[in-house]
Amino acid sequence: MSAPTEPSRTSDAPGRGPDPRAERSRAAALAAARDLLIEQGWSAVTHVAVAARSGVGRTTLYRHWPDASGLVRDVIAERISTAHTPPTGVLRDDLIRELDGLRRLLHDPVSDRGLRAVIERAGVDPVFARLKEALYREGSRVFRTVLDAAKVRGELAADLDADLAVDQLAGPLMYRRLLAGRAVTAEYIERVVDDFLVAHAPT
């Protein structure tokens, strides 16, 4: 299985925006991939199945997504992008808003099935291992921005390790939802954030 590549977006001509037909085809393909992921799991997301359901030709699908895992990646990536919120500079609020975005992802059927598939396959498939790493980087990107800015403002300890901080913030939600199968509430998020801020306040 080859490594997934970013889907191309065809333009009408240099200097113009994306071709509307290509955008419609991409949207239809991803909608079909989302439905298949929810209904049957990651293994059902194939070029043949997506083409049959979306009406997009297999040649077009292979051009945009040489490997079917790229479809799974883009389905999850779309969900992750909508979960992020622009930082406001208010540390507690920003952390709560990002964790609430993660909460929505974990309770969303599409991203829930997709994340479980990636985690399941990452241990045995190098393509999914790279996919998991890419999703982790994108999922933690805003957290790192918020944490770095807070360290500069003196609101967090200057030697705070960003990887550990992300683990301490997002880890409880992942464990609670994906392993324990329990709901993540707003109150739970606030407690995670408040405990984190107490633990890492500058001395």
N, C-alpha and C positions, 0 to 999 in steps of 0.2 A: 504494500500500500504506500503510495507516494505521499509526501508531505503536502498538506493543503496550502493553497495559495490564495491571495486576496482576489475576489471576483472583480473582473474588469468592468468598467462602465463606459460604454461606447458613446462617443460624442458625434454630433452631426458634422462638425468641422472644427478646426483649431480655433480656440477662443470662445466657442459656444458651450452651453451647458450639456449635461448628459442627454442622450437620445431618449425621448419619452417612451419609445417602444421598448428599448432595452431596460428602462426602469420598470415598466409594467411587467416585463418578462421576469425580472429579478424578484419583484414583489410577489408575483404569482407562484414562482418556484419556492420562495421562502415560506409562503402561506401553506403550500402543500407539504413542505418538509415539517412545519410546525404541527399540522394535523396528524401526519404519520407518526411523528415522535410521540404525541399524546396517546394516540390510539393503539400503537403497536410497539413502541420502543425504538431505540436508536437503530437496530438492525434492519428495520423496515424503511429507513431513509436511504433509498438507492436511486440512482439516476433513472432506472426504468420506472420505479414507482412514482417518483416525483414528476416525471414527464407525463405519465398516464393521468395523474390527478390534476396537474396544472395546465396541461396543453402546451407546455414549452418543449420544444424539440430537444432530443437528447444531445444533439451536436452542440446546441447552445449551452446546455447544462455542463457538458464536459469542458467547454471553453471557459466558462466562468468558474466552475468548481471541478478541477481535474479529479479530485477525490471526493467521495460522498461525505467524508468527515468534515469537509469544508462547509457543507450545508448545515451540519449540526453546529459547527462553530459559529456561523453567521446568525443562525437562529438564536443562540444563547447571547451572542455579542449584542444583538439588537436589544434584547431584554436588559442587559447590563447597562447599556448606554442610557436607557430611559430611567434607570434606578439612581444614577448620579444626579447630584444637585450642586450648583455653583457655591463654593464656600463664601460665607458672609464675613468671616473674621471673628465670629463669636464661637469660641472653641467648643463649649458644651453643645450649643445648638447645631454646629456643623457635624459633630460626631453623631449626635442623635439622628440627624437627617440622613446621613450616610448609612447608618445601621438600619434605619427604617426602610431605606431603599433595598438593603440586603434582605430584610424581612419580607418585603413584597416579592422579591425574586424567589425566596425559599417557599413561599406559599403559592406561587404561580405554577400551574401545571406544566407549562412549556419549559421554563427554566429548571424546575424541579426535576423533571424527567431527563433533561439534557445534562444537568450537572451530575446526576447519579450515573448516567451513561459514561460520561467522561471519566469520572472517578473509578468506575468499574473497569474500564478498558485501559486506563493509563498504566496499570501495572504490567500489562502483557503486550501492549501495542505502542511502539515508539511514536506513531503519529498522534495518538491520543495523549501520550505523555507530553509532547510538545504543545498540544492544544490546551491541556490543563495548565501548563506553565503560562501560556499566553493569556488565558482567561484570568488566572490569578493576578498577573501584572495589571491587566485592565481593571479588574475588580477592586484592587487595592490602590489604584492610582490616586484617587481623590483623598483617600485616607492619608496617604503619604504627604500630599500637598498641605493638608490641614495640619498634620503633626509638625512638619518642618516649619511652617509659618508660626505655630504656637511656640516652638522652641526659640525662634528668633525673637518673639515678643516676650520671652521669659516666663511663659505660662506653663511650660513643661520643662522637666529637667533637661539640661543641654546634652547630656550623654545618653538620652533615651534611644534605644535601638529600635529602628523603624519596623523591622521584621517582627520583633517580639511584640511591639505595640499593636500591629495589625492582628497578630495571633490572639492577643488578649481581648481585643475588641470584637473581631468577627468570629473567632473560634467558638465561643459559647453559643452563638446563634446556629452555627453549622452543626455543632454536636447536638443541640437541643432538637433541631428540626430533622436533620438527615439521619441521625442515629437513634435518638430517643423517640422521634415521631411526635413530638409535642409542639403545640402552637407557640409562636413567639409573639409576645404582647408588647404594647407600648411601655408598660410598666417595667417589664423585663429589660428592655433596651435602656431605659433611664437608669436602672440599677447597675447594669454593666458599665455604662459611661461614668456614672458617679464613682463607682468603685475604682475604675481606671484612673480618674482624675485625682482621687485621694492618694492612690499608690504612687503616682508620678508627679506630684506637685514639686516644684523646685524647693530645695531646702534653703 
